[in-house]
Amino acid sequence: MSQQKINKDMQPGPHSPLERKPDGEAEFYIGWMPKAPNSFSNFVKKYLILLVAFVIVISITLAVSQKKFSTSTFEFGKLTEVKGIYFNQPVPSVKVVNGRDIWGNLSYITFPLVGYGKHGADGIIADIEKAKAIRLDSKEVTLKGTLLYNDGKTILQIDKNDNPVISVGQTASAELLPQLKELGTQKIKGEIVDPKCYFGVMKPGEGKPHRDCAIRCILGGIPPVFHIQNAKGESNYYLVVGPNGEKMNEAVQNYVAEPTEIEARLVKYDDWIVMYVKDKQKINRISYLNLIRDDIATIECAAPGCKIQ
């Protein structure tokens, strides 16, 4: 074998990219290489760990910040009998005995009435009064209907197909009439909601996703309710009517499910507060940033155990 051939066989082949890395320069990696350089794999591992940690933190933050699912209840398909005193004003309602307080005095809870579907109860009551040739206002009555409740408030849905009036008694005595308390004229910030959906028929029953449905319910005669909430998350609900108790349903339709400020005369009827709004100009849109206040004396929470001033 010639010396030339021996020298040729002993010459080293071309260096791989790993072998050719000059001192002081970053290692080079090509996808077809069987193994990434240590510096490259360490870099990827470090940022993958940071990325996983970031995703976990964001996921937990989003989960915690989500609004809790509503506890509202609609007893669909279940009819409940309630006995109390029926009133036309400020909205069709029945005042029901709710046990006794710590001093032994009777306490009451007021159930505003709504009709089946997207309708108020006024038409149903009017038809019953006409058929029975009797006026129900201030009478002791026994009704059957479907309960909706949430956050310390209860609504009763009545349907003419259920023959909701079981019995009609005597006119209530004076001490059983609603106890009124003037709270003065105030500017209150909150959101106009459809109480039927808000208290159980729909989840959610508030906000822009439910706005169109709420407007149709309110225009159908269901009394609008003003939902307010202070900085502590305590809520209360005010019935909205005109200056003399007339309906404000059409007047509020453009403000439903939006942050709103209403200037009105406030009157406490037993366990509800009623807003007597002088005119539509007293209703104004506001920003979400201005929605929450904690300095309104009448905003106490509506749930049991809370005190309305």
MARDOMAR-375132 format. One record per residue: y, z, x of N, C-alpha, C in turn; residue number from 1. Coordinates in steps of 0.05 Angstrom, whole numbers, padded with zeros to 5 digits. Last residue first. Example, Ala and Ser with C-alpha at 12.3 -4.5 7.8 and 13.67 -1.06 7.14 Angstrom:
2
(rec (-00045 00142 00257) (-00021 00143 00273) (00001 00157 00258) 2)
(rec (-00114 00156 00264) (-00090 00156 00246) (-00066 00156 00264) 1)
This chain:
309
(rec (01010 01133 -01652) (01034 01149 -01656) (01049 01140 -01681) 309)
(rec (00942 01136 -01657) (00964 01119 -01661) (00989 01136 -01667) 308)
(rec (00893 01157 -01612) (00913 01166 -01631) (00936 01146 -01633) 307)
(rec (00822 01150 -01607) (00849 01144 -01597) (00869 01151 -01620) 306)
(rec (00775 01159 -01632) (00783 01179 -01612) (00811 01174 -01601) 305)
(rec (00756 01091 -01639) (00754 01119 -01648) (00761 01138 -01625) 304)
(rec (00807 01042 -01620) (00780 01052 -01621) (00779 01081 -01629) 303)
(rec (00858 01026 -01612) (00849 01027 -01639) (00821 01039 -01642) 302)
(rec (00906 01056 -01568) (00882 01041 -01572) (00872 01046 -01601) 301)
(rec (00976 01048 -01582) (00954 01064 -01574) (00928 01050 -01581) 300)
(rec (01032 01025 -01583) (01008 01012 -01573) (00987 01033 -01567) 299)
(rec (01078 01049 -01597) (01059 01045 -01618) (01034 01031 -01609) 298)
(rec (01110 01051 -01551) (01100 01076 -01562) (01078 01072 -01582) 297)
(rec (01104 01012 -01495) (01108 01010 -01524) (01095 01034 -01537) 296)
(rec (01094 01005 -01442) (01116 01023 -01449) (01123 01022 -01479) 295)
(rec (01060 00970 -01419) (01049 00996 -01424) (01071 01016 -01434) 294)
(rec (01044 00901 -01427) (01064 00922 -01425) (01050 00949 -01431) 293)
(rec (01029 00834 -01413) (01019 00862 -01413) (01043 00881 -01409) 292)
(rec (01058 00785 -01412) (01042 00793 -01436) (01036 00823 -01437) 291)
(rec (01083 00760 -01372) (01099 00779 -01387) (01084 00791 -01411) 290)
(rec (01047 00724 -01353) (01055 00745 -01335) (01070 00767 -01350) 289)
(rec (01043 00686 -01392) (01021 00705 -01390) (01029 00729 -01372) 288)
(rec (01108 00679 -01425) (01088 00672 -01405) (01066 00694 -01404) 287)
(rec (01118 00669 -01496) (01125 00681 -01470) (01103 00672 -01450) 286)
(rec (01147 00646 -01557) (01127 00644 -01536) (01137 00657 -01511) 285)
(rec (01169 00684 -01613) (01175 00668 -01589) (01152 00669 -01569) 284)
(rec (01195 00699 -01675) (01170 00695 -01660) (01176 00676 -01637) 283)
(rec (01241 00700 -01703) (01234 00725 -01689) (01208 00723 -01674) 282)
(rec (01243 00653 -01731) (01258 00655 -01706) (01253 00680 -01690) 281)
(rec (01217 00663 -01778) (01202 00650 -01757) (01216 00652 -01730) 280)
(rec (01238 00730 -01800) (01236 00700 -01802) (01222 00689 -01778) 279)
(rec (01219 00784 -01802) (01241 00775 -01819) (01241 00744 -01822) 278)
(rec (01156 00811 -01810) (01172 00793 -01793) (01194 00781 -01811) 277)
(rec (01127 00869 -01808) (01143 00854 -01828) (01162 00837 -01812) 276)
(rec (01065 00888 -01789) (01089 00877 -01778) (01103 00861 -01801) 275)
(rec (01029 00948 -01798) (01037 00922 -01809) (01063 00914 -01797) 274)
(rec (00972 00981 -01774) (01001 00978 -01772) (01008 00950 -01781) 273)
(rec (00922 01024 -01803) (00932 00997 -01795) (00962 00998 -01792) 272)
(rec (00907 01072 -01826) (00896 01065 -01799) (00904 01037 -01790) 271)
(rec (00962 01080 -01864) (00938 01094 -01857) (00929 01086 -01829) 270)
(rec (01005 01037 -01844) (00990 01041 -01869) (00964 01054 -01862) 269)
(rec (01065 01037 -01812) (01038 01046 -01809) (01026 01051 -01837) 268)
(rec (01107 00984 -01798) (01101 01005 -01818) (01071 01012 -01815) 267)
(rec (01160 00953 -01763) (01132 00963 -01763) (01129 00986 -01783) 266)
(rec (01195 00894 -01764) (01195 00922 -01774) (01166 00931 -01776) 265)
(rec (01196 00853 -01704) (01189 00859 -01732) (01193 00889 -01738) 264)
(rec (01189 00802 -01659) (01207 00824 -01667) (01203 00829 -01697) 263)
(rec (01139 00782 -01616) (01148 00783 -01644) (01166 00807 -01648) 262)
(rec (01117 00739 -01566) (01132 00763 -01572) (01143 00761 -01600) 261)
(rec (01055 00714 -01541) (01077 00713 -01560) (01091 00740 -01562) 260)
(rec (01008 00671 -01513) (01024 00695 -01509) (01050 00694 -01525) 259)
(rec (00967 00642 -01565) (00985 00639 -01542) (01000 00665 -01538) 258)
(rec (00938 00641 -01612) (00923 00641 -01587) (00941 00635 -01563) 257)
(rec (00989 00611 -01651) (00962 00624 -01650) (00950 00620 -01622) 256)
(rec (01036 00587 -01660) (01036 00608 -01640) (01009 00621 -01636) 255)
(rec (01035 00553 -01703) (01040 00541 -01677) (01040 00561 -01654) 254)
(rec (01026 00587 -01747) (01005 00569 -01738) (01010 00557 -01711) 253)
(rec (01062 00621 -01771) (01051 00629 -01744) (01032 00609 -01733) 252)
(rec (01075 00599 -01820) (01097 00604 -01801) (01086 00610 -01773) 251)
(rec (01029 00600 -01849) (01039 00574 -01840) (01060 00578 -01818) 250)
(rec (01024 00657 -01857) (01003 00641 -01845) (01013 00615 -01834) 249)
(rec (01052 00698 -01879) (01064 00685 -01856) (01045 00665 -01843) 248)
(rec (01061 00719 -01947) (01044 00708 -01925) (01061 00695 -01904) 247)
(rec (01104 00776 -01960) (01093 00750 -01966) (01077 00739 -01942) 246)
(rec (01129 00824 -01950) (01100 00824 -01953) (01088 00797 -01960) 245)
(rec (01181 00815 -01940) (01175 00828 -01965) (01145 00829 -01971) 244)
(rec (01179 00788 -01890) (01197 00812 -01893) (01191 00828 -01918) 243)
(rec (01108 00771 -01880) (01136 00766 -01882) (01152 00790 -01888) 242)
(rec (01058 00798 -01834) (01067 00789 -01860) (01097 00783 -01859) 241)
(rec (01003 00815 -01796) (01029 00801 -01795) (01035 00790 -01823) 240)
(rec (00973 00875 -01773) (00974 00854 -01793) (01002 00842 -01793) 239)
(rec (00955 00890 -01706) (00975 00892 -01727) (00972 00869 -01747) 238)
(rec (00915 00928 -01664) (00916 00904 -01680) (00936 00909 -01703) 237)
(rec (00904 00947 -01595) (00910 00953 -01623) (00915 00927 -01637) 236)
(rec (00872 00969 -01534) (00881 00949 -01553) (00888 00961 -01580) 235)
(rec (00877 00984 -01465) (00874 00994 -01493) (00886 00974 -01512) 234)
(rec (00886 00970 -01413) (00865 00956 -01427) (00861 00965 -01456) 233)
(rec (00929 00992 -01390) (00904 01007 -01387) (00881 00993 -01400) 232)
(rec (00972 00961 -01405) (00962 00958 -01378) (00936 00973 -01373) 231)
(rec (00954 00943 -01474) (00972 00954 -01453) (00958 00951 -01426) 230)
(rec (00954 00893 -01523) (00939 00908 -01503) (00958 00918 -01482) 229)
(rec (00948 00866 -01589) (00964 00875 -01567) (00947 00892 -01548) 228)
(rec (00942 00817 -01637) (00927 00833 -01618) (00945 00841 -01595) 227)
(rec (00958 00808 -01702) (00970 00808 -01675) (00955 00828 -01657) 226)
(rec (00928 00767 -01750) (00929 00793 -01737) (00941 00790 -01709) 225)
(rec (00934 00733 -01813) (00936 00734 -01783) (00939 00762 -01773) 224)
(rec (00886 00730 -01865) (00912 00742 -01855) (00912 00742 -01824) 223)
(rec (00863 00668 -01887) (00856 00693 -01873) (00880 00705 -01860) 222)
(rec (00879 00619 -01907) (00886 00643 -01922) (00878 00669 -01909) 221)
(rec (00874 00574 -01878) (00857 00576 -01901) (00862 00602 -01917) 220)
(rec (00905 00582 -01834) (00917 00565 -01855) (00900 00565 -01880) 219)
(rec (00867 00613 -01807) (00892 00625 -01816) (00906 00608 -01838) 218)
(rec (00828 00574 -01796) (00821 00598 -01812) (00847 00611 -01823) 217)
(rec (00856 00537 -01766) (00845 00529 -01792) (00838 00553 -01809) 216)
(rec (00868 00569 -01721) (00890 00558 -01737) (00879 00550 -01765) 215)
(rec (00817 00579 -01701) (00833 00601 -01711) (00855 00591 -01728) 214)
(rec (00802 00527 -01684) (00787 00541 -01705) (00803 00563 -01718) 213)
(rec (00839 00519 -01643) (00838 00501 -01666) (00824 00514 -01690) 212)
(rec (00827 00562 -01606) (00853 00560 -01619) (00852 00543 -01645) 211)
(rec (00787 00575 -01572) (00782 00579 -01600) (00807 00574 -01617) 210)
(rec (00807 00565 -01521) (00782 00551 -01530) (00776 00554 -01560) 209)
(rec (00853 00600 -01519) (00856 00571 -01525) (00830 00557 -01532) 208)
(rec (00839 00663 -01552) (00845 00646 -01530) (00845 00616 -01538) 207)
(rec (00781 00686 -01590) (00809 00688 -01581) (00814 00667 -01559) 206)
(rec (00729 00696 -01597) (00744 00691 -01621) (00774 00691 -01615) 205)
(rec (00675 00668 -01556) (00699 00685 -01561) (00713 00677 -01586) 204)
(rec (00645 00683 -01613) (00648 00695 -01587) (00651 00673 -01567) 203)
(rec (00656 00693 -01684) (00655 00676 -01660) (00657 00692 -01635) 202)
(rec (00652 00736 -01718) (00639 00711 -01726) (00636 00693 -01702) 201)
(rec (00679 00784 -01698) (00650 00781 -01698) (00638 00754 -01703) 200)
(rec (00734 00789 -01697) (00718 00814 -01701) (00689 00808 -01704) 199)
(rec (00752 00737 -01691) (00756 00756 -01670) (00739 00780 -01672) 198)
(rec (00741 00713 -01740) (00727 00704 -01717) (00729 00725 -01694) 197)
(rec (00776 00745 -01772) (00748 00741 -01779) (00732 00733 -01755) 196)
(rec (00828 00745 -01749) (00811 00769 -01748) (00782 00764 -01755) 195)
(rec (00856 00702 -01706) (00842 00701 -01732) (00823 00724 -01732) 194)
(rec (00914 00725 -01671) (00886 00718 -01673) (00878 00716 -01702) 193)
(rec (00968 00724 -01628) (00960 00722 -01656) (00932 00711 -01657) 192)
(rec (00981 00770 -01577) (00969 00744 -01584) (00961 00745 -01613) 191)
(rec (01040 00802 -01551) (01011 00801 -01555) (01002 00773 -01561) 190)
(rec (01094 00848 -01554) (01081 00825 -01541) (01051 00825 -01545) 189)
(rec (01146 00865 -01599) (01119 00870 -01589) (01107 00845 -01577) 188)
(rec (01203 00898 -01612) (01193 00873 -01602) (01166 00879 -01589) 187)
(rec (01216 00934 -01674) (01209 00933 -01646) (01202 00904 -01638) 186)
(rec (01242 00979 -01720) (01241 00951 -01712) (01236 00950 -01682) 185)
(rec (01202 01035 -01745) (01225 01022 -01736) (01221 00992 -01728) 184)
(rec (01160 01058 -01769) (01160 01060 -01740) (01184 01045 -01728) 183)
(rec (01145 01095 -01828) (01162 01075 -01815) (01163 01080 -01785) 182)
(rec (01085 01103 -01859) (01102 01115 -01839) (01118 01093 -01825) 181)
(rec (01045 01115 -01917) (01063 01098 -01901) (01080 01114 -01882) 180)
(rec (00982 01119 -01941) (01003 01136 -01930) (01020 01119 -01911) 179)
(rec (00958 01090 -02001) (00962 01088 -01972) (00986 01105 -01964) 178)
(rec (00934 01138 -02050) (00949 01114 -02043) (00954 01113 -02013) 177)
(rec (00914 01187 -02061) (00895 01167 -02049) (00909 01141 -02042) 176)
(rec (00951 01216 -02088) (00945 01224 -02061) (00926 01205 -02046) 175)
(rec (00952 01191 -02139) (00974 01186 -02120) (00967 01194 -02091) 174)
(rec (00888 01164 -02157) (00909 01184 -02159) (00929 01180 -02136) 173)
(rec (00870 01098 -02180) (00869 01119 -02160) (00892 01138 -02164) 172)
(rec (00844 01081 -02243) (00866 01078 -02224) (00866 01103 -02205) 171)
(rec (00771 01079 -02248) (00798 01086 -02256) (00819 01080 -02235) 170)
(rec (00729 01024 -02229) (00734 01050 -02241) (00762 01054 -02249) 169)
(rec (00683 00972 -02229) (00711 00978 -02228) (00716 01005 -02243) 168)
(rec (00627 00946 -02190) (00639 00962 -02212) (00668 00967 -02207) 167)
(rec (00618 00901 -02158) (00596 00914 -02172) (00606 00931 -02195) 166)
(rec (00641 00843 -02136) (00651 00867 -02149) (00628 00878 -02166) 165)
(rec (00614 00796 -02116) (00620 00819 -02098) (00630 00844 -02112) 164)
(rec (00574 00753 -02125) (00585 00771 -02146) (00593 00797 -02132) 163)
(rec (00562 00717 -02087) (00547 00742 -02085) (00556 00761 -02108) 162)
(rec (00597 00676 -02093) (00569 00671 -02100) (00552 00696 -02100) 161)
(rec (00644 00695 -02070) (00642 00694 -02099) (00613 00689 -02109) 160)
(rec (00640 00740 -02017) (00634 00713 -02026) (00630 00713 -02056) 159)
(rec (00676 00776 -01968) (00664 00775 -01994) (00661 00745 -02002) 158)
(rec (00676 00814 -01909) (00675 00787 -01920) (00662 00787 -01947) 157)
(rec (00715 00863 -01882) (00694 00858 -01901) (00697 00830 -01913) 156)
(rec (00726 00891 -01817) (00733 00871 -01837) (00709 00868 -01856) 155)
(rec (00748 00944 -01776) (00726 00933 -01793) (00738 00914 -01813) 154)
(rec (00760 00970 -01710) (00769 00958 -01735) (00746 00945 -01749) 153)
(rec (00740 00988 -01662) (00750 01008 -01680) (00761 00997 -01706) 152)
(rec (00720 00942 -01636) (00743 00957 -01625) (00756 00976 -01645) 151)
(rec (00695 00909 -01694) (00699 00909 -01665) (00723 00927 -01658) 150)
(rec (00658 00879 -01747) (00673 00901 -01735) (00674 00899 -01704) 149)
(rec (00643 00859 -01812) (00650 00849 -01785) (00666 00872 -01772) 148)
(rec (00597 00859 -01866) (00615 00873 -01848) (00619 00858 -01822) 147)
(rec (00596 00827 -01928) (00586 00827 -01901) (00606 00839 -01882) 146)
(rec (00591 00862 -01991) (00599 00840 -01974) (00587 00843 -01946) 145)
(rec (00609 00891 -02052) (00588 00885 -02033) (00596 00860 -02017) 144)
(rec (00647 00946 -02079) (00644 00918 -02071) (00619 00915 -02053) 143)
(rec (00673 00985 -02128) (00649 00983 -02110) (00645 00954 -02104) 142)
(rec (00737 01016 -02136) (00718 00994 -02139) (00694 00998 -02120) 141)
(rec (00793 01042 -02167) (00768 01050 -02153) (00748 01027 -02157) 140)
(rec (00854 01005 -02162) (00831 01015 -02177) (00809 01023 -02158) 139)
(rec (00898 00981 -02138) (00898 01010 -02140) (00875 01022 -02156) 138)
(rec (00884 00920 -02170) (00902 00934 -02152) (00902 00964 -02159) 137)
(rec (00856 00892 -02209) (00841 00910 -02191) (00859 00927 -02173) 136)
(rec (00862 00880 -02277) (00877 00880 -02251) (00864 00901 -02233) 135)
(rec (00821 00840 -02319) (00830 00866 -02309) (00845 00862 -02282) 134)
(rec (00787 00801 -02339) (00811 00808 -02353) (00820 00836 -02345) 133)
(rec (00745 00780 -02311) (00741 00807 -02322) (00765 00817 -02339) 132)
(rec (00766 00731 -02295) (00741 00732 -02310) (00737 00759 -02324) 131)
(rec (00812 00748 -02267) (00815 00730 -02291) (00789 00732 -02308) 130)
(rec (00791 00777 -02226) (00809 00790 -02244) (00812 00774 -02270) 129)
(rec (00761 00737 -02200) (00748 00760 -02212) (00765 00774 -02232) 128)
(rec (00802 00702 -02183) (00782 00692 -02202) (00767 00715 -02216) 127)
(rec (00829 00737 -02148) (00843 00726 -02171) (00823 00716 -02192) 126)
(rec (00790 00745 -02108) (00799 00767 -02124) (00813 00758 -02150) 125)
(rec (00787 00692 -02088) (00763 00705 -02100) (00771 00728 -02118) 124)
(rec (00838 00684 -02068) (00828 00667 -02090) (00804 00680 -02104) 123)
(rec (00841 00724 -02027) (00859 00724 -02050) (00848 00708 -02074) 122)
(rec (00812 00722 -01981) (00799 00734 -02004) (00816 00733 -02029) 121)
(rec (00814 00659 -01944) (00821 00687 -01949) (00807 00697 -01974) 120)
(rec (00768 00618 -01907) (00784 00624 -01930) (00790 00654 -01932) 119)
(rec (00726 00590 -01879) (00753 00592 -01869) (00773 00597 -01892) 118)
(rec (00671 00629 -01904) (00682 00606 -01889) (00710 00611 -01879) 117)
(rec (00691 00675 -01955) (00670 00661 -01941) (00682 00636 -01927) 116)
(rec (00749 00718 -01943) (00730 00703 -01959) (00709 00690 -01942) 115)
(rec (00765 00786 -01926) (00767 00757 -01921) (00746 00744 -01939) 114)
(rec (00801 00847 -01929) (00781 00829 -01940) (00787 00801 -01931) 113)
(rec (00806 00906 -01888) (00818 00881 -01898) (00796 00862 -01908) 112)
(rec (00788 00970 -01898) (00775 00944 -01892) (00791 00921 -01904) 111)
(rec (00807 01031 -01871) (00815 01009 -01888) (00802 00983 -01879) 110)
(rec (00782 01096 -01878) (00784 01072 -01861) (00789 01049 -01880) 109)
(rec (00800 01166 -01882) (00795 01140 -01893) (00796 01118 -01872) 108)
(rec (00780 01234 -01893) (00793 01213 -01876) (00784 01186 -01887) 107)
(rec (00791 01296 -01926) (00779 01269 -01926) (00795 01250 -01908) 106)
(rec (00792 01357 -01888) (00805 01337 -01905) (00791 01310 -01903) 105)
(rec (00771 01392 -01851) (00757 01389 -01877) (00770 01370 -01896) 104)
(rec (00792 01393 -01803) (00803 01413 -01821) (00790 01410 -01849) 103)
(rec (00770 01351 -01777) (00762 01377 -01768) (00772 01399 -01786) 102)
(rec (00758 01304 -01832) (00768 01311 -01806) (00760 01340 -01799) 101)
(rec (00702 01271 -01864) (00724 01291 -01864) (00733 01297 -01835) 100)
(rec (00687 01202 -01883) (00680 01230 -01876) (00704 01248 -01878) 99)
(rec (00717 01158 -01901) (00704 01157 -01875) (00698 01186 -01866) 98)
(rec (00727 01120 -01960) (00724 01147 -01948) (00707 01145 -01922) 97)
(rec (00766 01061 -01956) (00740 01073 -01959) (00740 01101 -01946) 96)
(rec (00804 01013 -01986) (00806 01038 -01971) (00782 01055 -01977) 95)
(rec (00806 00944 -01979) (00794 00967 -01993) (00794 00991 -01975) 94)
(rec (00853 00891 -01988) (00838 00910 -01973) (00825 00930 -01991) 93)
(rec (00898 00838 -01982) (00875 00848 -01998) (00857 00866 -01980) 92)
(rec (00957 00865 -01950) (00937 00843 -01952) (00914 00855 -01969) 91)
(rec (00988 00909 -01961) (01001 00884 -01952) (00983 00860 -01951) 90)
(rec (00967 00896 -02029) (00987 00896 -02008) (00981 00916 -01986) 89)
(rec (00924 00905 -02063) (00933 00877 -02057) (00951 00875 -02033) 88)
(rec (00869 00949 -02056) (00898 00945 -02055) (00904 00915 -02049) 87)
(rec (00817 00991 -02081) (00827 00964 -02074) (00857 00963 -02076) 86)
(rec (00782 01044 -02055) (00804 01036 -02072) (00815 01010 -02062) 85)
(rec (00710 01045 -02053) (00736 01054 -02045) (00757 01046 -02065) 84)
(rec (00647 01032 -02026) (00662 01043 -02050) (00688 01054 -02040) 83)
(rec (00605 00979 -02008) (00626 00998 -02000) (00641 01007 -02025) 82)
(rec (00544 00952 -01989) (00560 00962 -02011) (00580 00982 -02000) 81)
(rec (00528 00894 -01952) (00533 00923 -01952) (00551 00931 -01975) 80)
(rec (00483 00844 -01935) (00503 00853 -01953) (00504 00884 -01954) 79)
(rec (00468 00803 -01883) (00464 00830 -01892) (00488 00838 -01910) 78)
(rec (00480 00754 -01860) (00457 00755 -01878) (00452 00783 -01889) 77)
(rec (00510 00782 -01803) (00504 00758 -01818) (00478 00762 -01835) 76)
(rec (00550 00822 -01786) (00524 00828 -01798) (00515 00805 -01816) 75)
(rec (00579 00815 -01726) (00580 00802 -01752) (00552 00806 -01764) 74)
(rec (00615 00849 -01676) (00590 00846 -01691) (00595 00834 -01718) 73)
(rec (00639 00852 -01608) (00643 00848 -01637) (00617 00841 -01651) 72)
(rec (00639 00858 -01555) (00621 00875 -01569) (00624 00872 -01599) 71)
(rec (00643 00802 -01510) (00654 00817 -01532) (00632 00834 -01546) 70)
(rec (00632 00808 -01441) (00625 00796 -01466) (00633 00814 -01489) 69)
(rec (00688 00813 -01396) (00664 00823 -01407) (00658 00811 -01434) 68)
(rec (00712 00763 -01353) (00717 00779 -01377) (00690 00788 -01389) 67)
(rec (00700 00766 -01282) (00696 00754 -01308) (00701 00773 -01331) 66)
(rec (00701 00794 -01235) (00727 00788 -01248) (00724 00774 -01275) 65)
(rec (00649 00798 -01219) (00663 00822 -01227) (00688 00816 -01242) 64)
(rec (00638 00744 -01206) (00622 00757 -01226) (00637 00782 -01237) 63)
(rec (00675 00734 -01165) (00677 00719 -01190) (00661 00733 -01212) 62)
(rec (00655 00770 -01126) (00683 00772 -01136) (00686 00758 -01163) 61)
(rec (00604 00750 -01116) (00607 00777 -01127) (00635 00780 -01140) 60)
(rec (00618 00700 -01095) (00601 00702 -01119) (00604 00729 -01132) 59)
(rec (00647 00713 -01049) (00660 00698 -01071) (00644 00701 -01097) 58)
(rec (00606 00739 -01019) (00631 00753 -01027) (00644 00740 -01050) 57)
(rec (00569 00697 -01012) (00561 00721 -01026) (00586 00736 -01036) 56)
(rec (00600 00660 -00983) (00590 00652 -01009) (00582 00677 -01025) 55)
(rec (00608 00689 -00935) (00631 00681 -00952) (00622 00674 -00980) 54)
(rec (00556 00693 -00916) (00570 00718 -00923) (00594 00711 -00941) 53)
(rec (00546 00639 -00906) (00530 00653 -00926) (00544 00679 -00935) 52)
(rec (00585 00629 -00866) (00586 00614 -00891) (00570 00629 -00913) 51)
(rec (00568 00662 -00824) (00594 00667 -00836) (00596 00653 -00863) 50)
(rec (00518 00637 -00814) (00519 00665 -00822) (00546 00672 -00836) 49)
(rec (00537 00587 -00797) (00520 00589 -00821) (00520 00618 -00832) 48)
(rec (00563 00599 -00750) (00579 00591 -00774) (00563 00591 -00799) 47)
(rec (00520 00614 -00718) (00542 00632 -00722) (00557 00625 -00747) 46)
(rec (00487 00568 -00718) (00477 00593 -00730) (00500 00612 -00736) 45)
(rec (00520 00531 -00690) (00513 00526 -00718) (00503 00552 -00732) 44)
(rec (00522 00556 -00639) (00547 00550 -00654) (00541 00547 -00684) 43)
(rec (00468 00555 -00624) (00482 00581 -00628) (00507 00578 -00644) 42)
(rec (00460 00499 -00620) (00446 00515 -00641) (00459 00542 -00645) 41)
(rec (00494 00488 -00575) (00498 00475 -00601) (00485 00491 -00624) 40)
(rec (00473 00518 -00534) (00501 00523 -00542) (00507 00511 -00569) 39)
(rec (00421 00497 -00530) (00425 00525 -00539) (00454 00530 -00548) 38)
(rec (00411 00432 -00558) (00419 00449 -00536) (00425 00477 -00547) 37)
(rec (00357 00417 -00603) (00385 00418 -00597) (00390 00437 -00573) 36)
(rec (00301 00375 -00592) (00312 00403 -00594) (00341 00402 -00586) 35)
(rec (00289 00321 -00592) (00270 00340 -00605) (00281 00368 -00608) 34)
(rec (00340 00274 -00610) (00329 00293 -00590) (00311 00314 -00603) 33)
(rec (00365 00245 -00648) (00336 00239 -00644) (00324 00257 -00623) 32)
(rec (00419 00263 -00649) (00401 00271 -00670) (00371 00266 -00665) 31)
(rec (00443 00291 -00588) (00439 00267 -00605) (00416 00273 -00625) 30)
(rec (00490 00330 -00555) (00466 00330 -00572) (00466 00304 -00589) 29)
(rec (00512 00358 -00494) (00514 00336 -00513) (00488 00334 -00528) 28)
(rec (00548 00416 -00473) (00523 00400 -00475) (00526 00380 -00497) 27)
(rec (00612 00414 -00440) (00595 00421 -00463) (00570 00404 -00464) 26)
(rec (00618 00424 -00368) (00623 00409 -00392) (00603 00418 -00414) 25)
(rec (00605 00453 -00322) (00630 00459 -00335) (00636 00444 -00360) 24)
(rec (00567 00401 -00291) (00575 00429 -00292) (00602 00432 -00305) 23)
(rec (00541 00350 -00334) (00556 00359 -00311) (00564 00388 -00314) 22)
(rec (00479 00335 -00357) (00503 00349 -00364) (00517 00359 -00338) 21)
(rec (00430 00309 -00349) (00454 00296 -00337) (00479 00311 -00343) 20)
(rec (00391 00335 -00376) (00391 00337 -00347) (00417 00327 -00335) 19)
(rec (00402 00322 -00429) (00402 00350 -00421) (00405 00353 -00391) 18)
(rec (00394 00266 -00428) (00421 00277 -00433) (00423 00306 -00425) 17)
(rec (00350 00254 -00371) (00355 00257 -00400) (00383 00268 -00403) 16)
(rec (00355 00206 -00317) (00357 00234 -00327) (00362 00234 -00357) 15)
(rec (00307 00157 -00300) (00334 00164 -00310) (00334 00192 -00322) 14)
(rec (00258 00178 -00248) (00268 00161 -00270) (00296 00170 -00279) 13)
(rec (00255 00181 -00175) (00257 00194 -00202) (00268 00174 -00223) 12)
(rec (00209 00147 -00133) (00237 00150 -00142) (00238 00162 -00170) 11)
(rec (00158 00137 -00120) (00167 00164 -00117) (00195 00169 -00127) 10)
(rec (00152 00083 -00125) (00137 00100 -00144) (00148 00128 -00143) 9)
(rec (00183 00065 -00081) (00191 00058 -00109) (00178 00076 -00129) 8)
(rec (00155 00083 -00037) (00182 00093 -00041) (00191 00088 -00070) 7)
(rec (00110 00051 -00044) (00108 00080 -00045) (00135 00092 -00051) 6)
(rec (00131 00000 -00036) (00120 00007 -00062) (00117 00036 -00065) 5)
(rec (00147 00003 00018) (00167 -00003 -00002) (00157 00005 -00030) 4)
(rec (00100 00009 00047) (00119 00032 00046) (00140 00028 00024) 3)
(rec (00043 -00016 00012) (00066 -00019 00029) (00085 00005 00025) 2)
(rec (-00024 00000 00017) (00000 00000 00000) (00025 00000 00018) 1)
